[in-house]
Amino acid sequence: MKLTGAVITGSAVGTTQIGRARAATHHGITFDRVVDAVADLGCDPKGNADVSSKVKSALDGKTLVEFPSGTYHWDESVTLDTDRIGIRGTSDDVLFTFPEGYNEFFINGSCDRALYENFDVDVRPENTATGIRVASERGFHIENIEHIGRGTADSKDVTRCWQLRVNDPNATGVVKNFVAKKGSAWAHYKGGDGRVGISVYGGEGTVKVIDCHLEEFGNNGIYASRSHSAVQVEGGTYRNNNVCGIRFSGKGSYVDGATIEVDPSKYSGPRTMEDDSFKLRGIVIEQGNSDTGGFDDAGAKVRNTDITIQDNPTTGQAISMWTGGRTLTISDTKIVFNNNGAPAIYREGKTSQGSHSASSGARWLHMDTVQITGAAAEGPTILAEEANKTKIKNCYIEQTGNGRQGIALPNSQGSLVQNSVIDVNAKAVDIDTSTGQLKNIRHSGKSLPKNIGASSPTPNSPKKAANKVSKSTPNTDTPSNDQNVLEQAIESFIDTLL
C-alpha cells in the first residue's frame, strides 16, 4: 500500500504545534504529536463552520487530532493515504454533523494504522448517511462511537457506517462499543447497496467486533462474508436487520455471546419497500465461490449466543448456511423460534445463488448443547440439505405448532443424531434419503435439562459456558468430564428410541 505521509508546510499544525507537541499512545497506536482541534487548528466547536479542511491539514501520518466537547460540522469528505490516522474526542460530548443530503464517507482513509474514538455521528438530517472507510495494513482501533438518527438516502449506494479492511494476516482491527440503533430502514436493500452497519471487505487480518449494538439496517448489521479475514463477534445486540444481523464466513471466525433478535414490535422505522429483497434472519454463513480458492476456508462457529425470532414478517431463519457456505459448529446456544413454516436452522443444498455457486468440500452442520423452543408450526425445525457428516448431539427441540417436525437431513450421508430430546407433534427425525445413525433420541420430552443452553450474559461482555453443569452435579472443570456429565443428564430421562 502506498503511504504518502504528506508534509505540512505553513498549515494550522505547522504554525501552532510549537510548544504543544507531545507523543501519545492509545490502544497500542503511537502518534508523534497531538493537536487540539479548537486551540491548535481553529475548528469551530459550535458547529457553524466547516472543519474538514482544517482536520485534513493536520492528518500528516504522525498526528492525532483531539476534539474537546462541542459540535463540529463537516462539509467535505477527507481522503487520505498515509501512515497513521487519529481522530479522538476528549469527552463524551463530541458530535459531528453534516449537511442535509450528505451521502459519502466523511473520512476515506488508506493507512498503516488508524484510531477513531469517543464521538457521535449525526445522521438526523433528511436524506443523509455517512461513515468512515478504513483500509489498513496493520489494524485499527474504533471505540465508543454512536450514530444518532436514521441513515437513509435516496440513492442506489447508501454509505455504510464502517467499511473496514486489515491486510496483514497477523494484524487485528478492533471495533468496540459502536452503537447504531436506527441504522437505516429494515427493508431498504436497494439492490444490494442498502446501508450496512459494519462491512469487512477483503483483507487477511482479524477483525474483532466487541459489544456493539446494531439495529434496523437494510443490508446486514455486520456484512463480513466473502473474504479471507477472520471476523470475531463478541457480545453485543443485533436486532431487526434485513438479510441478517451477522453475516460471516469461516476459518477463525465466530460469534460468541451475542444477542440476536427479530421482533417487529421493537422496530421503530418506516414499513416501506417490503415487497422486494426483504428477509430478516439472525445469522448467515457464506463463503462464496469457495472452489476457486478466493474465499475463506471452513470453520465458522456460533457459541454462547441467544437468538429470538418472534413474529417475523418474512420467512427468515435464526441461522442460515447459504449454498456457498462451508461448515458450521453451533454450541451452548439458545434459540426461541416462532416463525411458521421456516426452519430455525437451515443448511441450504447445492443450488445456485445468482452468480455464486455452491461451496465444495465439507458442508456439514455440527450442533452440541443447543436448545430450540417456541410455537412454530409446519415444516422441519432443523433442515440440513446435502450436508454429509452432520452431527446433532445433546440438544433439546420443543416446537409446539401443528405439523411441526424436528430434524430433516435430506441427502446428508454419514450423519448422526444422538442424546437429544425432540418434542414436536410430527416426525422427529427424517433421514430417509440419507445414511446415518440415531442414538438415544426421545420424541416427547417435557422437562428441559438444566444443563442445556447458554448461561446468562454479563452486561457488555460475552456469555460464558461455565454454567453448563447443573448445581447438583460436581463441576470437574474439564471439557471431557463436563461433556460426560451433560450426556448423562440427558440420558437419565431418555427411555425410548425413536
C-alpha positions in Angstrom: 0.0 0.0 0.0 1.3 3.5 -0.9 2.0 5.5 2.2 2.5 9.2 1.3 2.9 10.8 4.7 2.2 14.3 3.4 4.5 17.1 4.6 2.6 20.0 6.0 4.1 23.5 5.5 2.5 26.6 6.8 -0.6 24.7 7.9 -2.5 25.0 11.1 -0.3 22.3 12.6 2.9 23.8 11.4 2.2 27.2 13.0 0.6 26.2 16.2 2.1 23.0 17.5 5.4 24.6 18.6 5.4 24.2 22.4 2.4 21.9 22.2 3.9 18.8 20.5 3.7 15.7 22.6 3.7 12.0 21.7 0.7 9.8 22.8 -0.2 6.2 22.6 -3.8 4.9 22.6 -4.7 1.3 22.3 -1.2 0.4 21.1 -1.2 3.1 18.4 1.5 5.7 18.9 1.4 9.3 17.5 4.4 11.7 17.4 2.1 14.7 18.0 -1.3 15.5 19.5 -3.1 18.7 18.4 -6.3 20.2 19.8 -8.9 20.7 17.1 -10.0 24.0 18.6 -6.9 25.6 20.2 -4.5 24.4 17.6 -6.5 24.0 14.4 -9.1 26.7 14.9 -12.1 24.4 14.4 -15.5 25.9 15.5 -16.9 23.9 18.4 -20.4 25.3 17.9 -21.0 23.6 14.5 -21.3 26.8 12.5 -18.2 26.4 10.2 -16.8 23.5 8.2 -13.9 21.7 9.9 -13.0 19.2 7.2 -10.1 21.2 5.5 -8.5 22.1 8.9 -8.6 18.5 10.1 -7.2 17.2 6.8 -4.3 19.6 7.0 -3.3 18.1 10.4 -3.5 14.4 9.4 0.0 14.1 8.2 0.5 10.4 9.2 2.1 11.2 12.6 -0.5 13.5 14.3 -3.5 12.7 16.5 -6.3 15.2 16.3 -8.3 15.6 19.6 -11.7 17.2 19.8 -12.8 18.8 23.0 -16.5 18.9 24.0 -18.6 20.5 21.2 -20.3 20.2 17.8 -18.2 20.1 14.7 -19.6 20.4 11.2 -18.2 18.5 8.1 -19.0 19.8 4.7 -16.5 17.8 2.7 -15.0 14.3 2.6 -11.4 13.9 3.8 -9.5 11.4 1.6 -6.1 10.2 2.9 -3.3 7.8 2.0 -0.9 8.0 4.9 0.7 6.3 7.9 -1.4 6.8 11.0 -4.8 8.4 11.2 -6.1 9.5 14.5 -9.4 11.2 15.4 -10.4 11.2 19.1 -12.9 13.0 21.3 -11.6 14.0 24.8 -15.1 13.9 26.4 -18.4 12.1 26.0 -19.9 15.2 24.4 -18.4 15.4 20.9 -20.8 15.5 18.0 -20.0 15.5 14.2 -22.7 17.0 12.0 -23.3 17.0 8.2 -25.4 18.9 5.7 -28.7 17.6 4.6 -28.3 15.2 1.6 -24.7 14.2 2.6 -24.1 10.6 1.4 -20.4 9.7 1.4 -17.6 8.7 3.8 -16.6 11.8 5.8 -13.2 10.2 6.2 -11.9 7.8 3.5 -8.6 6.6 4.6 -5.9 4.2 3.5 -3.3 3.9 6.2 -0.9 1.7 8.2 -3.0 2.0 11.4 -6.0 4.1 12.5 -7.6 5.3 15.7 -11.2 6.6 16.0 -12.6 7.1 19.5 -15.2 9.0 21.6 -17.5 10.8 19.2 -21.0 10.7 17.8 -22.1 11.0 14.2 -25.4 12.8 13.5 -27.4 11.5 10.5 -30.7 13.0 11.5 -30.9 15.4 8.6 -33.2 14.2 5.8 -31.6 12.0 3.1 -28.3 11.8 5.0 -26.0 8.9 5.5 -22.3 8.9 6.2 -19.5 6.8 7.8 -15.8 6.1 7.7 -13.7 3.8 5.5 -10.6 2.3 7.0 -8.3 0.4 4.6 -5.4 -0.5 6.9 -2.2 -2.5 6.6 -1.7 -3.3 10.3 -5.1 -2.7 12.0 -7.2 -0.1 13.8 -9.0 0.6 17.0 -12.5 2.0 17.0 -14.3 2.6 20.3 -17.2 4.5 21.9 -18.9 5.9 18.8 -22.6 6.2 18.1 -24.6 7.1 15.0 -27.6 9.2 16.0 -30.6 9.2 13.7 -31.7 7.0 10.8 -29.2 6.9 8.0 -31.3 6.8 4.8 -30.6 8.3 1.4 -32.4 8.4 -1.9 -29.6 6.6 -3.7 -28.7 3.2 -5.0 -25.5 3.4 -3.0 -26.1 4.3 0.6 -23.0 5.0 2.6 -22.1 2.4 5.3 -21.3 3.3 8.9 -18.0 1.5 8.7 -16.1 -0.1 5.8 -13.1 -2.0 7.2 -10.1 -3.9 6.0 -6.9 -5.3 7.6 -4.3 -6.5 5.0 -1.7 -8.1 7.3 -2.7 -11.7 8.2 -1.0 -11.3 11.6 -2.7 -8.0 12.5 -6.0 -7.2 14.2 -8.5 -4.4 14.0 -11.0 -3.8 16.8 -14.5 -2.2 16.8 -15.8 -1.8 20.4 -19.0 -0.2 21.7 -20.2 1.1 18.4 -23.9 1.8 18.5 -26.5 2.5 15.8 -30.0 1.7 17.0 -31.8 3.2 13.9 -29.3 2.2 11.3 -31.5 2.8 8.3 -34.8 1.2 7.3 -35.1 -2.5 7.6 -36.4 -3.2 4.0 -34.3 -0.6 2.2 -32.0 -3.1 0.5 -31.7 -1.1 -2.7 -30.4 -3.9 -4.9 -27.6 -4.8 -2.5 -26.4 -1.3 -1.9 -28.6 -0.5 1.1 -27.0 0.7 4.3 -24.7 -1.7 6.2 -23.6 -1.2 9.8 -20.1 -2.8 9.7 -18.7 -4.0 6.4 -15.5 -6.1 6.3 -14.3 -6.2 2.7 -11.2 -8.2 1.6 -8.1 -8.3 3.6 -6.5 -11.3 5.5 -6.2 -10.0 9.1 -8.5 -10.4 12.0 -11.4 -8.0 12.8 -12.9 -8.2 16.3 -16.3 -6.6 16.9 -16.9 -6.3 20.6 -20.1 -5.3 22.5 -21.7 -3.4 19.6 -25.4 -2.6 19.1 -26.7 -2.6 15.6 -30.4 -2.3 14.7 -32.7 -1.7 11.7 -30.2 -1.9 8.8 -31.5 -2.6 5.3 -28.4 -4.6 4.2 -26.9 -6.6 7.1 -25.9 -5.4 10.6 -22.5 -6.9 10.0 -21.6 -7.9 6.4 -18.3 -9.8 6.7 -18.5 -12.7 4.3 -16.6 -13.4 1.1 -13.1 -12.5 2.4 -10.1 -14.2 4.0 -10.4 -12.1 7.2 -11.3 -13.8 10.5 -14.2 -11.9 11.9 -14.8 -12.4 15.6 -18.0 -11.1 17.1 -18.1 -11.0 20.9 -21.2 -9.9 22.8 -23.4 -7.2 21.6 -27.0 -6.8 20.3 -28.2 -7.2 16.7 -31.9 -6.6 16.2 -34.2 -6.3 13.2 -31.6 -6.2 10.4 -32.5 -7.1 6.8 -30.7 -10.1 5.3 -29.3 -10.8 8.8 -27.8 -9.4 12.0 -24.4 -11.0 11.4 -23.1 -12.4 8.1 -19.7 -14.0 8.1 -17.7 -16.9 6.7 -15.2 -19.4 8.1 -11.7 -20.1 9.4 -11.0 -18.2 12.6 -14.5 -16.5 12.6 -17.1 -16.8 15.3 -20.0 -15.3 17.1 -19.7 -15.6 20.9 -22.1 -14.3 23.5 -24.2 -12.2 21.2 -27.9 -11.4 21.5 -29.7 -11.6 18.1 -33.4 -10.8 17.6 -36.1 -10.3 15.0 -39.2 -8.7 16.6 -41.4 -6.2 14.7 -42.9 -4.9 17.9 -39.4 -3.4 18.6 -39.0 -1.9 15.1 -39.4 1.9 15.0 -38.7 2.7 11.3 -40.8 3.0 8.2 -42.6 0.0 6.7 -41.7 0.8 3.1 -40.0 -1.3 0.3 -41.0 -4.5 2.0 -42.1 -6.1 -1.3 -38.6 -6.7 -2.6 -35.4 -8.3 -1.2 -36.8 -8.3 2.3 -36.0 -11.2 4.6 -35.0 -11.0 8.3 -32.6 -13.6 9.6 -30.3 -13.9 12.6 -27.0 -15.2 11.3 -25.9 -16.1 7.8 -22.8 -18.3 6.9 -21.5 -17.6 3.4 -18.1 -18.0 1.7 -19.0 -17.5 -1.9 -17.4 -19.4 -4.8 -15.1 -21.3 -2.5 -14.0 -23.8 -5.0 -11.9 -21.1 -6.7 -9.8 -20.6 -3.6 -10.9 -16.9 -3.4 -12.7 -17.1 -0.1 -12.2 -18.1 3.5 -11.7 -21.8 4.5 -14.2 -23.7 6.5 -14.5 -23.3 10.3 -17.3 -20.9 11.3 -18.6 -21.1 14.9 -21.5 -19.8 16.9 -21.4 -20.3 20.6 -23.0 -19.0 23.8 -25.5 -17.0 21.8 -29.2 -16.2 22.3 -31.4 -15.8 19.2 -35.1 -14.9 19.2 -37.2 -14.9 16.1 -40.6 -13.5 17.1 -43.5 -12.7 14.6 -41.1 -12.4 11.7 -42.9 -10.8 8.8 -40.6 -12.8 6.5 -39.6 -16.5 6.2 -36.2 -15.9 7.6 -34.3 -18.4 9.8 -32.4 -18.0 13.1 -29.3 -19.4 11.4 -28.9 -19.9 7.7 -26.0 -21.6 5.9 -26.2 -20.4 2.3 -25.2 -22.6 -0.7 -21.8 -21.0 -0.7 -21.2 -21.6 3.0 -19.0 -24.4 4.1 -19.1 -25.8 7.7 -20.7 -24.5 10.9 -20.4 -25.5 14.6 -23.1 -24.3 16.9 -22.7 -24.9 20.7 -24.2 -23.8 24.0 -26.8 -21.6 22.3 -30.5 -20.9 22.9 -33.0 -20.2 20.1 -36.6 -19.1 20.6 -38.3 -19.6 17.2 -41.8 -18.5 16.4 -41.9 -18.4 12.6 -44.4 -20.8 11.0 -43.1 -22.9 8.0 -39.5 -21.8 8.2 -36.7 -23.9 9.8 -34.9 -22.4 12.7 -31.6 -23.7 11.3 -31.2 -24.2 7.6 -28.2 -25.7 5.7 -29.0 -24.9 2.1 -28.3 -27.6 -0.5 -26.0 -27.3 -3.6 -28.1 -24.8 -5.5 -27.0 -21.7 -7.4 -27.5 -18.3 -5.8 -27.3 -15.8 -8.6 -23.6 -15.7 -9.8 -22.5 -17.6 -6.7 -22.1 -21.4 -6.9 -22.3 -24.0 -4.1 -19.3 -24.5 -1.9 -17.1 -27.5 -2.4 -15.6 -29.8 0.2 -17.0 -30.2 3.7 -20.5 -28.8 4.2 -21.6 -30.3 7.5 -23.5 -28.8 10.4 -22.4 -29.7 13.9 -24.6 -28.9 16.9 -23.9 -29.6 20.5 -25.8 -28.4 23.5 -28.3 -26.3 21.6 -31.9 -25.5 22.7 -34.6 -24.6 20.3 -38.0 -23.7 21.7 -41.1 -21.9 20.5 -44.5 -22.3 18.9 -43.6 -22.5 15.2 -45.9 -24.7 13.1 -45.3 -26.7 9.9 -42.0 -27.8 8.3 -38.8 -29.0 10.0 -37.1 -27.2 12.8 -33.7 -28.1 11.5 -33.2 -28.7 7.8 -29.7 -29.6 6.5 -29.6 -30.5 2.8 -26.6 -32.2 1.2 -24.7 -31.9 4.5 -22.7 -35.1 4.8 -21.3 -36.0 8.3 -23.7 -33.7 10.1 -23.8 -34.3 13.8 -26.5 -33.1 16.2 -25.8 -34.1 19.8 -27.1 -33.2 23.3 -29.8 -30.9 22.0 -33.4 -30.1 23.1 -36.0 -29.2 20.5 -39.5 -28.2 21.5 -41.8 -26.7 18.8 -45.4 -26.8 19.7 -47.2 -25.7 16.5 -49.3 -28.0 14.3 -47.4 -30.2 11.8 -44.0 -29.1 13.1 -41.2 -31.6 12.5 -37.9 -32.0 14.3 -34.8 -32.7 12.2 -34.7 -33.4 8.4 -31.4 -34.4 6.8 -32.1 -35.0 3.1 -29.1 -36.3 1.1 -26.8 -36.0 4.1 -24.8 -39.2 4.3 -23.0 -40.4 7.4 -25.0 -38.2 9.8 -25.6 -38.7 13.5 -28.4 -37.5 15.8 -27.6 -38.5 19.4 -28.6 -37.9 23.1 -31.3 -35.4 22.3 -35.0 -34.6 23.1 -37.2 -33.7 20.2 -40.7 -32.6 21.4 -42.7 -31.9 18.2 -46.1 -33.2 17.1 -44.9 -34.5 13.7 -42.0 -36.6 12.6 -39.0 -36.2 15.0 -36.1 -37.2 12.7 -36.2 -37.7 8.9 -33.1 -39.3 7.4 -35.0 -41.4 4.8 -32.8 -40.2 1.9 -29.5 -40.4 3.9 -27.3 -42.9 5.7 -26.9 -42.2 9.4 -27.5 -43.2 13.0 -30.0 -42.3 15.6 -28.9 -42.9 19.2 -30.8 -42.1 22.4 -33.5 -39.9 21.0 -36.7 -39.1 22.8 -39.6 -37.9 20.8 -41.7 -36.5 23.6 -39.7 -34.9 26.4 -41.5 -32.4 28.6 -38.7 -31.4 31.1 -35.9 -29.2 29.9 -32.4 -30.3 31.1 -30.9 -27.5 33.3 -27.6 -28.0 31.5 -28.8 -27.1 28.0 -28.3 -23.7 26.6 -26.3 -20.5 27.1 -25.8 -19.1 30.5 -27.0 -15.6 31.4 -24.7 -12.9 30.0 -22.8 -10.3 31.9 -23.7 -6.9 30.6 -21.4 -5.8 27.7 -19.4 -9.0 27.7 -19.6 -12.4 26.0 -21.6 -15.0 27.8 -19.7 -17.9 29.3 -20.4 -21.6 29.1 -19.1 -22.3 32.6 -22.5 -22.9 34.0 -23.4 -25.8 31.7 -23.2 -28.3 34.6 -26.2 -28.3 36.9 -25.8 -27.3 40.5 -26.5 -30.8 41.7 -23.5 -32.2 39.7 -19.9 -31.5 40.7 -18.0 -29.5 38.2 -14.7 -31.1 37.3 -13.6 -28.0 35.3 -12.5 -30.2 32.4 -14.3 -30.2 29.0 -14.3 -34.0 28.7 -15.9 -34.6 32.1 -18.3 -31.7 31.6 -19.4 -33.3 28.3 -19.9 -36.7 30.0 -22.0 -35.1 32.8 -24.1 -33.4 30.2 -24.8 -36.6 28.3 -25.6 -38.5 31.5 -28.1 -35.8 32.5 -29.9 -36.1 29.1 -29.7 -39.9 29.0 -31.2 -40.1 32.5 -34.7 -39.2 31.2 -34.4 -40.8 27.8 -36.0 -44.2 28.0 -37.0 -45.0 24.4 -35.5 -44.9 20.9 -37.3 -43.3 18.0 
